[in-house]
Amino acid sequence: MLLCISIAGEVPKQLWEEMLDALDAVSPLVDDVRPGLAFLDMHGIAGEPRGWIEQTRSALARFERAIRIGVASNKVTAQATAYVADGTICKPGTEGALLAPLPLSVLEIEREIIERLKLLGIERLRDLARLPHGPFVRRFGAPAASWHELARGIDRRPFVPRPHTIAIEASIFGEGRATDEAQVFFALRMLIVRICSDLQRCGKRAGALRLVVELEDADAADFDVPLATPTSHERTIFDMLRAKFEGATFDAAIVGLRLQALQLEEGGEEQTLFCADDVDPHRVAVTIARLEAALGDRVARAQTREAHVLEDRFVYEPFKLSARAIQERHPQHDRCEVVPQLRLLEVREVPVQLRGGEPAFVGRQAVRQWTGPWRVAERPHAPSPVARDEYDVLLEDGTVVRIYHQGSHWYLRGVYE
């Protein structure tokens, strides 16, 4: 959901920047369209639309401006809700009905174009939405394609987060003092949790850290810690700072710590991909695009099908996700069940010892349990048919592997993950 903030009249640039800074308390993702118009991405923000509106109104109360706020699923509808009335909320699926009676000026089309459209009897968005797409675009040019979609509640414009400098810093001071190493590390962990929480909420990663240690004698020690790879991982940051601390000595007891994250980089957001009760298809699509860009290959979904030969039991298709499909497959009250998957390996021969005709050792690992055999016959009508017996075996280290027996030799086929 997007939240729109609209202010009528001219807004000084400096005042607008202060208002945008205040909106960071509502959402870390703010799209600054122009002075007087901004959108907030509320995905992942706790609460409901009415509460978001009140929180935004409270954040901007000190600016004493006439502000209109609306909530909807995309930019054009969110802006329309603010136009209709302050505090309007458009439920998903009702975008077209909300936009239909509104004037063309909602789309911020040039005045000359609006006058030309009025001559054709097109005064409301419903009139524009009813026009045949092709002839309308040919007459008014390429921008008309966007107007036609916007009038129907379809908005493909990307959300562009506002770039700005952000300081991630936390400090802790107590009434007492710390002379024991364990006390210092406990306080340091508390600071790291705060820092990492802020980094993840803002979609950032830290490339360096600065730790200031305040001492009882009013002195201070600074530690600059560069990170080889930017991160927001608590354990990594703690290990780096602990390594710096281990060789340090101080002339007085520690009374305070201040930790600052530096060299911030874009780090994305935590994705809730496979949780059945909170699936966002848009975020899944963005994550898949990032994976494909990083791996240089298409992300595919493995499906099983009936086949006699093991290699033919899997088929790969493009990964697509919809909230409805997830809900149908995983109702909210169902528990997620993890099913081991067989990962096929390059076939190699392995020594197998038998006991009573059953697998007892695979290599140096004892076999705890086994199932099989399954007879697999390939090319049964060929001049040289191939037949093998396959087994799934649980080894003493907990690994489950698939092996098969062919002729007088045993081979490793795959491992379950």
N, C-alpha and C positions, 0 to 999 in steps of 0.2 A: 504494500500500500504506500501511496505517496501523499504527503501533506503539503498543501500549497499555502504560502503566505503572500498576500497581495496588499499593497499599500497604494492608495490613490494619491495622485499628485507627485510633485518632484521630491525626491529624497536625496539630500546631500550625500556625496560619496563617503565621507568620513563617518557620518552617522550610520549609513548602511553597513559599512564594515563592522562597526561596533554591534549592530543588530545581528549580523551573521555570526560573529564570535559568540554572542549570547545563545544562538540557536544550537551551538555545539553541545549544550547541556541537554538538548532534546534528542538529537541524533548526530553521530559523527560524520554522516554523509549528507552534505548540503550542496544542491545544484544552484549556483548563483546565475540566474538568467539575465537579470539587469537590475539596477537599483529599484526596489519596490516590488520585485517578483522573485521568489525562490521556492524550491521544492526540497522536501526532506524525505529521504528514503527510510521508511519505518520498518522494513523487514528485520526481524529479529529483536525489535524493541519491545520490551514487556508492556503489557497493558492492552487497552482497546481504544478505538478511534476517539471516543468522547474524552477519555483521559488524556490522550495525546494533545488534543486541542487545548484543554485546560492547562496542561504543562507548558505548551508553547505560549499561551497567553500570559502565564506567570513569568516566563523567561523574558518576555518583551514588555512587561508592564511598566518598567521605569522609563521607557522611551516616549510615552504619552503620545502615541500616534494612533490614528484610526486604522486598525488592522482587520482584514478579513481572512479567515482561515477555513479551509475545506479539505476533505479527505476523499480520495478515490483511488482507483487502480492504476491510472496512468496520468500523464501530464495534462492533456487537454481536458479530461474530465475533472481533475482536481482543480484546475484553474476555473472551470465552469462552476464548480460548487462554491468557490469563493465569490464568484460573480453573482450567483443566485441569491445567497444570503450567508452572512457570517455564521460559521459552525455547521454548515451543511455537510452531510456524509452521504456519498453515493455507494450503494451496495454493488458488488460485482454482478454483472449481468444486466444492470439497469442503465448503463452509460448512454445508450441511444435515446432512451426515453427522457433522460435529464437534458440532453443536448438539443433535442428536436425543437422546442419552442424558442430557443435563444437566438439573438440577432447575429449576423455575420461578423460583427465587430469582435466577438469573443475570440475568433481565430486570428485577430490582429492582421487581417488582410488590408492591403493598401486602400485608402479611401476611394481612389479612382476606380479600382477594381470593384469595390462594393457598389459604387454608383452604376457601373455597367451591368452588374448582376441584377440590381433593382429594376433596371429598364427591362430586363427579361422576366420580371416577376419573381425573382429569387430574393427573398428578404430574410428568411429564417433558415437555420441549419437543416431543418427537415426538408426544405425545398432543395437545398444543395445536395443533400444525401440521396434524393430521388433521381437526380440527373443521371443519364447514361454516362459511364466513366469515359469511354473512348472519345466520343464527340466533344465532351466538356474539356478534356485535356488537350485535344487538338486545337480548340478555339482559344484557350487561355494559357497554354504553354505548360511546361513541365511542373512548375509549382502547384498547378491545379490538381495534380494527382494527390499531393499531400493534403490539400484542402478537402478533397472529396473523402479521403479516409478519416481525417479528423472529424468531419461532420457526422460520421457514422460511429464515432467513439473508438476508432483505431488509431493509435499513436505509436509510431515506430521510432520516434526520436530517442536517442540514448540518454541515460542519466549520467551527467558529467559532474563528478564530485568537485567541490571547490578546492583548489590547491591553496594551502596556507601552511605557515610554519606552526608546528605544534611542539610544546615542551612536555616531555614525559619525565616527571620527577616526583620523588616521594622521600619523606624524611621521618625519622622517629627519634624522640627524645623522652627519657624517663626521669622520674624524680630521684632515682638512685644512680648507681654506677655499675659498670660491668667489668669485673676483673677476671672472669672465667671465660675461656674460649667458647664453651657451649652456649653461654648466654649471648655472646656476640653473634654466633651463627644462627641462633634462634631468631634474634631480632632481624638479622640479615634476610632470612627466609621470608619473614613477614613483609619486608620491603620489596623483595623480588616478586612476591605474589601480587602486590599492588601494581608494580611496574608492568608485569606481564599482562595483567588484566586490562590495564589501560592500552597497552600496545595492541592486544587482540581486538579490543572494542573499536579501535581506530583503524584496524587493518594495517598495522605497521610492524616492522621488525627493526631491531636496534643493531647498528654496525659497530658500536663502541659503548662503553660504560664509564661513568665517572663516580667513584665512591669517595665521599668526604667523611672522615672519622673525627668527630669532635671529642677532645680530651678534657679531663677534669681541670687541668692547669690552664684552660682557655686556649690551648694550642690546637692545631688541626693538621691532619695528614691526608693528602690527596692521593688517590690511586686511579690512574687512567688505564683502562683495560680494553684494548682493541679486540674485536671478534673476527675470526677468520671468515666466518659466514654469518651474515645478518640473521638474527633469530629473535623469537619471542618465547622460547622454550625455557621454562623455569629451571629445570635441572641443569641445562647447559650453562645458563647464566650463573647459577649457584656454584657449579664446579669451577668456573673461571675465576670468580671472586674468591672462592676458598683457596685456590692455588696461590693467588696474590697474597692472601692473609697469612698463609702458613709460615712464610719466612720473615714476617714483619714483627717488630717489637716496638712498644710504646713506653714513654717515660711516665705516663699517668694513666689512670683508669679511663675507660671509654664511657662517655655520657650521652652520645648521640651519633646517629648515622644518617647520611643523606646520599641517596642513589639517584643518578640521572642517566636516562637513555639518550644517546647521541647518534648522529649519522643515520637518521631514520629513513627507511625505505618502504615502498609499498609492499605489503605482505599478504594482501587478500584478507578474506574473512573465513572463519570456521564454517564449514558446510555441513548441514544436516542431510546427508544424501540418502541414507538407508533406514531412517526412522519412520515407521509407517504412520505415526500420528503427527508428523510435522515435515511434510515433503513440499518443497518449492520447486516445481519443474524449471522455472527460470534459472535458479541457482544451479540446479543440476546441469542444465545446458551450458552455462558459463564454465562450470568446472570441467565438463567433458571437453569443451573447446580448449581450455588451458592444458589438459592432459594431452590432447592431440598435438598441440603446438610444441609441447615439451618432448613428446615421444616421436614425433614425425610420422605417426601412423594413425589410422582410424581406430577409435575405441569401439569394440564389438562386444556383443552379449553371446555367451555360449548357451545353446539350447540342446537338449537331448532328444533323440528320436529312436524309434525301434530299428535296430540293425543287428545283424549277427556278428559282424566283425567290429571289434572295439573302436578302431579308427573311424568307422562310419557312424558311430553313435552320437557324434557331436557335429553341430552346424553353427556357424557364426553369422550373426546378422547385426546391422547397425544398432547401437544402443540408443533407444528412445524411451522417454519416461513421461508419464502423465499422472497427475494426482489421482484421477479416477482409476487408472490401471493399478496404482499402488494400493488404493483402498480396497479394490476388488480382490487383489492377491493377499493383502495383509490387513484384515480388519483391525481396528484399534485395540480390541481386547485380546487379540491373538499374540502369543509370545513368539519372538523371533527364534527360529531354530537354525543352528549352524550345521550344515551338512558338509562333511569332508569331500573335497574334490580331488579327483585323480589327475595328477600332472604327469603327462607322458614325458619320458626321458629318452635320450639316445640309447638305443638298445645295446647292452654290453653283457658279456658272459660273467656269471658269478658262480663261485663254488657253493654248492648246496649238499649238505649231508642228510641222509635219510635215516629214519628209525621206524622199522615196521612198514616201510613203503611210504611214510609221511615225512614232510620237511621238518627237520629238527634243528638245523643250523643254516643260516645264510651268511656266508663269510665267517666271521668270528662271533656273530650275534646269535644267541639262542632264540628259537621261535617259541613264543608263549601260546599263541592261538593261530589257527589257520582255517580258511574256508576254501572249498573247491574240491576237485578240479572242474573247470569249465572247458569243454572241448570246443576249440575254434578251428574251423576248416575253411581254408581259402582256396579258391579256384578248384573246387572238387572235381570238375569235369575236364580240367586241363591235363596235358600229358604228365606234368609233375605237380600233383596237388600238394598243398602244405597243410599240415595239421599240428596243433599244439595244445597242451593242457595248461590252463592258467590258474594261479592260486593267489589269494590275498592273505598275507601273513603279518602278524603283529610281532615285532622284534622286542627284545628285552629292554631296549632304550626307549620304547614307546612309539617308535616309527612303524607306520603301516605301509607296506610296499606290495606291489604286484610283481610276481615272478611267473615265468612259464617254462615248461619242460618240452623240449623238442629234440627228438632223437635221444642221444646220450648226453646232451648238454642242457644247462639251466641258464636262463637269461633274466636280467632285471628289466622290467617293462615300464615302471612308473612308481611314483610315491604319492600318498594321500596327504593333502594339506588342509 
